Amino acid sequence: MRLSPLNQRRWNNFRRNRRAFWSLILFSILFGVSLFAEFLANDKPILVSYRGELRMPIFSFYPETAFGGDFRTEAIYRDPEVKCLIASGGVEDCFDDPEGVIEQIEAGTYQADGFEQGWAIWPPIPYSYRTSVDRPGAAPLPPNEQNLLGTDDTKRDVLARVIYGFRLSILFALIVTFAASIIGVIAGAIQGFFGGRTDLIMQRVIEIWGATPGLYVIIIMFSIFQRSFWMLVIISILFGWTALVGVVRAEFLRARNLEYVRAARALGVSDWTIMFRHMLPNAMVATVTILPFLVTGSIGGLASLDFLGFGLPSSAPSLGELTLQAKQNLQAPWLAFTAFFTFAIMLSLLVFIFEGVRDAFDPRKTFS
């Protein structure tokens, strides 16, 4: 798709801002990798070959009986007995000495009736964000070759929780920012373009709504309904859309009496076309300026709620919950360092990217 001359100039300006451009590349890599977290950190194999049949446990439910076991509950793939059943094709010797059978299969010396060798491809990190690590010692456990960032106070792998938590935080911030921006831009545009009584009534409504304590509402809602990701998204949108209204309203109030708006009205162009096709692009610089604060504020708000215990469920891969664990376990500095650097890198990259986007939309900004 070929860009228009205006958008081509904006893209060139963004690329010339080296800090923003390289931040976009690095952030895209990190976020893109986190989108495939199930393939990077999981307590289930990516692909299993059992008796010549290929199965993907990360996407499908397989009971232990599907691999020759006794239970109809989901197979625990890290259990030596299940590993043996997969590797041997479900021979009965796995119930007596699974580790010995596995050693013989790996050495190529195992022979038995019904033996048909299988295999499993595991993720690089064989733990999900909720998997308990089988390591001796009192939690939290320090980093080693098994857990590169150590474990938390319930022996869950910190690196796996960071990967899932990074994805969760970014998706939460993008969803909230996108939805809140649409509502805020529409409300601000209506206020600024029509003015008069419409502006007065909506301004009073926004003042009342903005004075509502959002934290109390969240506490009340979560005392009635079960805590969930989407419930938190909806509440965050309801209390976040007012951030853009004032900026967009001011830009539309300034532009509604300019010559090109009067000319469009004289030609019979509809109000909505004037607002969103002609006036909104001129208000984009001020609008984009606020977006970094919305994104970082959403991430910070989610982390703060999780830190206080009013956010996502405790089992969710939350960076705020990791920060709380760092506070409660000062003897485990790897938790504090992990939380700090994760937030510092994530928020810095986002701020640099949006600074570049803001400057790219500003016709006064050029980069050599």
LOZAKE-531213 format. One record per residue (C-alpha): z, x, y. Coordinates in Angstrom, 2 decimals. Each point is the difference from the previous one (the first is absolute). Layout:
# LOZAKE-531213
@up=Z&east=X&north=Y
...
# end
This chain:
# LOZAKE-531213
@up=0.00&east=0.00&north=0.00
@up=-1.08&east=1.45&north=3.35
@up=2.59&east=-0.02&north=2.77
@up=-0.77&east=-1.29&north=3.45
@up=-0.21&east=2.62&north=2.79
@up=3.43&east=-1.04&north=1.29
@up=1.68&east=0.26&north=-3.40
@up=-1.83&east=3.27&north=-0.67
@up=1.47&east=1.43&north=3.20
@up=3.46&east=-1.19&north=-1.02
@up=-0.35&east=1.58&north=-3.44
@up=-1.19&east=3.27&north=1.52
@up=2.96&east=0.01&north=2.37
@up=2.35&east=-0.60&north=-2.91
@up=-1.51&east=2.84&north=-2.04
@up=0.30&east=2.40&north=2.92
@up=3.73&east=-0.71&north=0.06
@up=0.72&east=2.45&north=-2.79
@up=3.66&east=-0.94&north=-0.41
@up=-0.85&east=-3.67&north=-0.47
@up=-3.01&east=0.70&north=-2.22
@up=1.83&east=2.29&north=-2.42
@up=2.99&east=-2.33&north=0.01
@up=-2.34&east=-2.80&north=-1.07
@up=-1.38&east=2.13&north=-2.84
@up=3.45&east=1.04&north=-1.23
@up=1.41&east=-3.51&north=0.30
@up=-3.03&east=-1.47&north=-1.82
@up=0.53&east=2.44&north=-2.86
@up=3.72&east=-0.76&north=-0.28
@up=-0.46&east=-3.76&north=0.28
@up=-2.99&east=0.02&north=-2.34
@up=2.00&east=1.91&north=-2.61
@up=2.95&east=-2.38&north=0.36
@up=-2.27&east=-2.99&north=-0.65
@up=-0.37&east=1.33&north=-3.55
@up=3.72&east=0.54&north=-0.45
@up=-0.06&east=-1.66&north=-3.44
@up=-2.35&east=2.76&north=-1.18
@up=2.17&east=2.75&north=1.48
@up=3.54&east=-1.09&north=-0.84
@up=0.62&east=-2.39&north=-2.86
@up=2.10&east=-0.32&north=-3.13
@up=-3.03&east=-1.46&north=-1.79
@up=-3.07&east=1.92&north=-1.17
@up=-3.23&east=-0.42&north=1.94
@up=-2.08&east=-0.26&north=-3.17
@up=1.00&east=-0.30&north=-3.66
@up=-2.15&east=0.40&north=-3.10
@up=1.55&east=-1.84&north=-2.96
@up=-2.00&east=-0.27&north=-3.22
@up=-3.22&east=0.55&north=1.93
@up=0.77&east=-2.72&north=2.55
@up=0.42&east=0.93&north=3.67
@up=2.78&east=-1.69&north=1.95
@up=1.25&east=0.31&north=3.59
@up=3.75&east=-0.75&north=0.07
@up=0.23&east=0.40&north=3.80
@up=-2.05&east=-3.19&north=0.36
@up=0.83&east=-1.99&north=-3.14
@up=3.09&east=-1.04&north=-1.93
@up=0.22&east=1.34&north=-3.55
@up=2.99&east=-0.79&north=-2.24
@up=1.32&east=2.63&north=-2.33
@up=-1.46&east=-1.95&north=-2.91
@up=-3.49&east=0.78&north=1.34
@up=0.65&east=3.62&north=-1.01
@up=1.63&east=-0.71&north=-3.33
@up=3.55&east=-0.39&north=1.27
@up=2.61&east=-2.67&north=-0.67
@up=0.64&east=-1.60&north=3.40
@up=-2.06&east=-2.50&north=1.95
@up=1.29&east=1.30&north=3.33
@up=-2.12&east=2.38&north=2.03
@up=-0.34&east=3.42&north=-1.57
@up=2.14&east=2.76&north=1.52
@up=-2.66&east=2.68&north=0.01
@up=2.41&east=2.84&north=0.76
@up=1.99&east=-0.78&north=-3.17
@up=-0.67&east=2.60&north=-2.74
@up=-0.54&east=-2.73&north=-2.60
@up=-2.73&east=-1.69&north=2.08
@up=-1.62&east=3.36&north=0.75
@up=-0.06&east=0.72&north=-3.72
@up=-1.47&east=-3.41&north=-0.84
@up=-2.82&east=0.56&north=2.49
@up=-0.69&east=3.56&north=-1.14
@up=0.02&east=-0.87&north=-3.73
@up=-1.64&east=-3.41&north=0.03
@up=3.23&east=-1.80&north=-0.89
@up=1.18&east=1.81&north=-3.16
@up=3.44&east=-0.94&north=-1.36
@up=1.28&east=3.58&north=0.20
@up=0.41&east=-0.48&north=3.76
@up=3.02&east=-2.23&north=-0.61
@up=1.84&east=2.81&north=-1.84
@up=-0.95&east=3.23&north=1.80
@up=-2.29&east=-0.66&north=3.00
@up=0.40&east=3.43&north=1.56
@up=-0.71&east=1.77&north=-3.28
@up=-3.16&east=-2.06&north=-0.53
@up=-1.20&east=0.79&north=3.52
@up=0.56&east=3.73&north=-0.58
@up=-2.01&east=-0.13&north=-3.23
@up=-2.82&east=-1.94&north=1.68
@up=-0.17&east=2.54&north=2.82
@up=-0.05&east=2.82&north=-2.54
@up=-2.74&east=-1.77&north=-1.99
@up=2.00&east=-0.05&north=-3.24
@up=0.96&east=-3.66&north=-0.26
@up=-1.52&east=-2.08&north=-2.80
@up=1.01&east=-3.54&north=-0.99
@up=-1.46&east=-3.33&north=-1.07
@up=-1.32&east=-1.98&north=2.96
@up=0.10&east=3.02&north=2.28
@up=-2.54&east=-0.20&north=2.82
@up=0.69&east=2.33&north=2.89
@up=0.21&east=-1.52&north=3.47
@up=0.73&east=1.34&north=3.45
@up=1.29&east=-1.00&north=3.41
@up=-0.87&east=1.22&north=3.51
@up=3.09&east=0.09&north=2.20
@up=0.22&east=0.09&north=3.83
@up=0.97&east=3.35&north=1.57
@up=3.46&east=-1.48&north=0.72
@up=1.20&east=-1.86&north=-3.11
@up=2.40&east=-2.20&north=1.97
@up=-0.41&east=-3.16&north=2.00
@up=2.07&east=-0.72&north=3.11
@up=2.52&east=-1.94&north=-2.10
@up=0.14&east=2.26&north=-3.07
@up=3.28&east=1.73&north=-0.86
@up=-0.45&east=3.69&north=-0.76
@up=1.42&east=1.31&north=-3.25
@up=1.78&east=3.11&north=1.27
@up=3.56&east=1.16&north=-0.64
@up=2.39&east=0.19&north=2.93
@up=1.39&east=-2.22&north=2.70
@up=-2.44&east=-1.68&north=2.39
@up=-1.48&east=0.80&north=2.42
@up=-1.60&east=2.91&north=-1.82
@up=-1.56&east=2.97&north=1.85
@up=-3.74&east=0.79&north=-0.10
@up=-1.40&east=1.82&north=-3.02
@up=-3.31&east=0.24&north=-1.86
@up=0.55&east=-3.49&north=-1.44
@up=0.86&east=-1.68&north=3.33
@up=-1.54&east=1.95&north=2.86
@up=2.05&east=-1.81&north=2.66
@up=3.02&east=-0.70&north=-2.17
@up=1.42&east=-3.43&north=-0.78
@up=1.97&east=-2.57&north=1.97
@up=3.47&east=-1.30&north=-0.81
@up=-1.32&east=-2.18&north=-2.83
@up=-2.09&east=2.80&north=-1.55
@up=-3.36&east=-1.32&north=1.24
@up=-2.66&east=2.57&north=0.81
@up=-0.11&east=0.55&north=3.77
@up=-3.63&east=1.15&north=0.12
@up=-1.17&east=-3.16&north=-1.77
@up=2.01&east=-2.17&north=2.38
@up=-1.42&east=1.88&north=3.01
@up=-3.59&east=-0.60&north=-1.17
@up=0.59&east=-3.71&north=-0.55
@up=2.17&east=-0.28&north=3.13
@up=-2.65&east=1.66&north=2.18
@up=-2.60&east=-2.51&north=-1.17
@up=2.38&east=-2.92&north=0.48
@up=0.96&east=1.06&north=3.54
@up=-3.60&east=0.53&north=1.13
@up=-1.25&east=-3.27&north=-1.49
@up=2.92&east=-1.86&north=1.55
@up=-0.67&east=1.54&north=3.43
@up=-3.76&east=-0.64&north=-0.14
@up=0.37&east=-3.63&north=-1.09
@up=2.66&east=-0.76&north=2.61
@up=-1.86&east=1.81&north=2.78
@up=-3.34&east=-1.62&north=-0.80
@up=1.35&east=-3.55&north=-0.18
@up=2.36&east=0.41&north=2.98
@up=-2.80&east=1.55&north=2.09
@up=-2.35&east=-2.91&north=-0.64
@up=2.63&east=-2.55&north=1.01
@up=1.13&east=2.04&north=3.01
@up=-3.53&east=0.64&north=1.29
@up=-0.95&east=-3.68&north=-0.29
@up=3.19&east=-1.14&north=1.75
@up=-0.33&east=2.60&north=2.78
@up=-3.67&east=-0.78&north=0.51
@up=0.68&east=-3.73&north=0.35
@up=2.80&east=0.63&north=2.48
@up=-1.94&east=2.44&north=2.14
@up=-3.31&east=-1.83&north=-0.02
@up=1.16&east=-3.54&north=0.71
@up=3.12&east=0.84&north=2.05
@up=1.75&east=-2.79&north=1.87
@up=2.08&east=-2.44&north=-2.00
@up=-1.22&east=1.40&north=-3.33
@up=1.22&east=3.46&north=0.96
@up=3.32&east=-1.34&north=1.28
@up=0.81&east=-2.04&north=-3.11
@up=-1.00&east=2.73&north=-2.45
@up=1.92&east=2.62&north=1.97
@up=3.20&east=-2.03&north=-0.25
@up=-0.55&east=-0.53&north=-3.74
@up=-0.49&east=3.74&north=-0.52
@up=3.12&east=0.81&north=2.00
@up=2.08&east=-2.34&north=-2.17
@up=-1.60&east=1.24&north=-3.21
@up=0.42&east=3.65&north=1.00
@up=3.71&east=-0.55&north=0.66
@up=0.57&east=-1.24&north=-3.56
@up=1.93&east=2.64&north=-2.01
@up=-2.39&east=0.89&north=-2.78
@up=2.59&east=1.80&north=-2.12
@up=2.21&east=-3.10&north=-0.17
@up=-2.98&east=-2.10&north=-1.03
@up=-0.84&east=2.46&north=-2.78
@up=3.61&east=-0.06&north=-1.24
@up=0.03&east=-3.80&north=-0.01
@up=-3.40&east=-0.28&north=-1.72
@up=0.93&east=2.51&north=-2.70
@up=3.26&east=-1.85&north=-0.63
@up=-2.06&east=-3.13&north=-0.75
@up=-3.09&east=1.46&north=-1.67
@up=-0.43&east=2.94&north=-2.34
@up=-0.86&east=3.25&north=1.71
@up=-3.66&east=0.92&north=-0.41
@up=-2.75&east=2.06&north=1.58
@up=-2.00&east=-2.95&north=1.28
@up=3.02&east=-1.79&north=1.41
@up=0.77&east=3.12&north=2.03
@up=-3.65&east=0.25&north=1.11
@up=-0.01&east=-3.59&north=1.27
@up=3.24&east=0.39&north=1.92
@up=-1.15&east=3.31&north=1.51
@up=-3.25&east=-1.62&north=1.18
@up=1.88&east=-2.94&north=1.51
@up=2.12&east=2.35&north=2.12
@up=-2.60&east=2.72&north=0.63
@up=-2.97&east=-1.84&north=1.51
@up=1.53&east=-0.20&north=3.49
@up=-0.31&east=3.78&north=0.52
@up=-3.70&east=-0.19&north=0.94
@up=0.08&east=-3.21&north=2.02
@up=1.11&east=1.53&north=3.31
@up=-2.60&east=2.79&north=-0.02
@up=-2.92&east=-2.26&north=-0.96
@up=1.12&east=-2.66&north=2.48
@up=0.08&east=2.52&north=2.85
@up=-3.50&east=1.29&north=-0.83
@up=-1.44&east=-3.51&north=-0.13
@up=1.71&east=-1.01&north=3.25
@up=-1.58&east=3.03&north=1.66
@up=-3.47&east=-0.55&north=-1.45
@up=-0.40&east=-3.76&north=0.21
@up=-1.10&east=0.10&north=3.66
@up=-2.40&east=2.93&north=-0.33
@up=-3.67&east=-0.50&north=0.72
@up=-1.29&east=0.11&north=-3.58
@up=2.45&east=-2.73&north=-1.05
@up=-1.04&east=-2.22&north=2.93
@up=-3.66&east=0.61&north=-0.83
@up=0.54&east=-0.94&north=-3.64
@up=1.75&east=-3.20&north=1.03
@up=-2.83&east=-0.85&north=2.39
@up=-2.48&east=0.45&north=-2.86
@up=1.94&east=-2.49&north=-2.13
@up=1.42&east=2.47&north=-2.53
@up=2.94&east=-1.51&north=-1.89
@up=3.55&east=1.10&north=0.79
@up=0.63&east=1.40&north=-3.48
@up=-3.18&east=2.07&north=0.13
@up=0.97&east=1.43&north=3.37
@up=3.52&east=0.74&north=-1.20
@up=-0.73&east=1.76&north=-3.27
@up=-3.50&east=1.38&north=0.45
@up=0.08&east=1.15&north=3.63
@up=3.61&east=0.33&north=1.13
@up=1.80&east=1.15&north=-3.14
@up=-1.96&east=3.29&north=-0.38
@up=1.13&east=0.97&north=3.49
@up=3.60&east=-0.67&north=-1.00
@up=-0.21&east=2.05&north=-3.17
@up=1.28&east=3.23&north=1.58
@up=3.28&east=-1.62&north=0.99
@up=0.17&east=-1.84&north=-3.32
@up=-0.59&east=3.10&north=-2.13
@up=2.66&east=1.82&north=2.01
@up=2.64&east=-2.34&north=-1.42
@up=-1.19&east=0.18&north=-3.62
@up=1.75&east=3.32&north=-0.85
@up=3.30&east=-1.56&north=1.07
@up=-0.67&east=-3.07&north=-2.16
@up=-0.86&east=2.07&north=-3.09
@up=2.84&east=2.49&north=0.32
@up=2.36&east=-2.80&north=1.02
@up=-0.89&east=-1.97&north=-3.14
@up=0.65&east=3.03&north=-2.20
@up=3.25&east=0.74&north=1.82
@up=1.04&east=-3.65&north=-0.16
@up=-0.58&east=-0.17&north=-3.76
@up=1.92&east=3.25&north=-0.53
@up=2.85&east=-1.21&north=2.22
@up=0.33&east=-3.30&north=-1.86
@up=-0.03&east=1.78&north=-3.35
@up=2.57&east=2.49&north=1.30
@up=2.27&east=-2.88&north=1.04
@up=-0.54&east=-1.88&north=-3.25
@up=-1.93&east=-2.94&north=1.49
@up=-3.52&east=1.08&north=-0.94
@up=-1.80&east=0.18&north=-3.30
@up=1.78&east=-0.40&north=-3.36
@up=1.99&east=3.06&north=-1.08
@up=-2.46&east=0.69&north=-2.82
@up=-2.95&east=0.30&north=2.40
@up=-1.32&east=3.50&north=0.84
@up=1.43&east=0.06&north=3.52
@up=0.13&east=3.04&north=2.25
@up=2.83&east=-1.63&north=1.93
@up=2.02&east=-0.28&north=-3.20
@up=-0.68&east=3.69&north=-0.65
@up=1.39&east=0.77&north=3.46
@up=3.11&east=-2.01&north=-0.81
@up=0.45&east=1.98&north=-3.20
@up=-0.32&east=3.23&north=1.99
@up=2.81&east=-1.20&north=2.26
@up=2.20&east=-0.95&north=-2.93
@up=-0.67&east=3.20&north=-1.95
@up=0.41&east=2.88&north=2.42
@up=0.45&east=2.33&north=-2.97
@up=-3.68&east=-0.64&north=-0.86
@up=-1.93&east=1.42&north=2.99
@up=-3.36&east=-0.45&north=-1.72
@up=0.26&east=-3.75&north=0.65
@up=0.47&east=0.51&north=3.75
@up=-2.78&east=2.58&north=0.25
@up=-2.40&east=-2.21&north=-1.95
@up=0.70&east=-3.06&north=2.13
@up=-0.24&east=1.96&north=3.27
@up=-3.28&east=1.76&north=-0.75
@up=-1.58&east=-3.15&north=-1.44
@up=0.74&east=-1.98&north=3.16
@up=-0.85&east=2.91&north=2.31
@up=-3.40&east=0.66&north=-1.58
@up=-0.93&east=-3.68&north=-0.36
@up=0.94&east=-1.04&north=3.54
@up=-1.43&east=3.13&north=1.65
@up=-3.38&east=-0.47&north=-1.67
@up=-0.13&east=-3.66&north=1.01
@up=0.91&east=0.75&north=3.63
@up=-2.63&east=2.76&north=0.23
@up=-2.67&east=-2.28&north=-1.48
@up=0.70&east=-2.88&north=2.37
@up=0.15&east=2.36&north=2.98
@up=-3.52&east=1.09&north=-0.92
@up=-1.14&east=-3.62&north=-0.38
@up=1.49&east=-0.89&north=3.39
@up=-1.72&east=2.91&north=1.71
@up=-3.29&east=-0.81&north=-1.77
@up=0.02&east=-3.49&north=1.53
@up=0.82&east=1.36&north=3.46
@up=-3.29&east=0.71&north=1.87
@up=1.83&east=2.46&north=2.27
@up=0.95&east=2.26&north=-2.92
@up=-2.38&east=2.70&north=-1.20
@up=0.59&east=2.95&north=-2.32
@up=-1.82&east=3.29&north=0.05
# end
